[in-house]
């Protein structure tokens, strides 16, 4: 499954990763790569918790990226 991850750098230089389709699924890292590794783990734990509690899984990402202008 694929989920969109939004990564932003905060005022302290820490990379914050968040998954909009999974409310509260947030992680961080000292680098972009570390934040991505950490959010992958957070997503896995989040989905395991949903399954454990019989909650429905949010649908995976189904979108396209469109580039315009230049």
C-alpha positions as CSV (number, residue, x, y, z in Angstrom):
1,X,0.0,0.0,0.0
2,X,1.1,3.5,-0.7
3,X,0.3,6.6,1.5
4,X,1.3,10.2,0.9
5,X,3.9,11.4,3.4
6,X,4.4,15.2,3.8
7,X,7.8,16.2,5.1
8,X,8.6,19.6,6.4
9,X,11.7,21.0,8.2
10,X,10.9,22.8,11.4
11,X,12.6,25.9,12.9
12,X,15.1,23.6,14.7
13,X,16.1,21.8,11.5
14,X,14.3,18.6,12.4
15,X,12.4,16.9,9.5
16,X,8.8,16.2,10.5
17,X,7.0,13.5,8.5
18,X,3.2,13.2,8.6
19,X,0.6,10.9,6.8
20,X,-2.5,12.9,6.0
21,X,-4.7,9.8,5.5
22,X,-3.6,8.4,8.9
23,X,-4.6,11.0,11.5
24,X,-2.0,11.3,14.2
25,X,0.6,9.3,12.3
26,X,3.6,11.6,12.7
27,X,7.4,11.0,13.0
28,X,10.6,12.9,12.7
29,X,14.3,12.6,12.0
30,X,17.5,14.5,11.9
31,X,17.6,14.0,8.1
32,X,15.0,13.5,5.4
33,X,16.1,9.9,5.0
34,X,15.8,9.2,8.8
35,X,12.3,10.8,8.9
36,X,11.2,8.6,6.0
37,X,12.6,5.4,7.7
38,X,10.8,6.4,10.9
39,X,7.5,7.2,9.3
40,X,7.5,3.9,7.5
41,X,7.7,2.2,10.9
42,X,5.0,4.5,12.3
43,X,2.7,3.6,9.4
44,X,3.2,-0.1,9.9
45,X,2.5,0.2,13.7
46,X,-0.6,2.4,12.9
47,X,-2.0,-0.1,10.5
48,X,-1.3,-3.0,12.9
49,X,-3.2,-1.1,15.6
50,X,-6.2,-0.5,13.3
51,X,-6.3,-4.3,12.4
52,X,-6.0,-5.3,16.1
53,X,-9.0,-3.1,17.0
54,X,-11.1,-4.1,14.0
55,X,-11.0,-0.6,12.5
56,X,-11.2,-0.1,8.7
57,X,-8.0,0.7,6.9
58,X,-7.9,4.0,5.1
59,X,-7.7,3.4,1.3
60,X,-4.2,3.6,-0.1
61,X,-3.1,6.5,-2.3
62,X,-4.5,6.7,-5.8
63,X,-3.4,10.0,-7.3
64,X,-1.1,11.4,-10.0
65,X,1.4,14.2,-9.8
66,X,1.0,16.7,-12.6
67,X,3.8,19.1,-13.5
68,X,2.8,22.4,-15.2
69,X,4.7,25.4,-16.5
70,X,8.3,26.0,-15.9
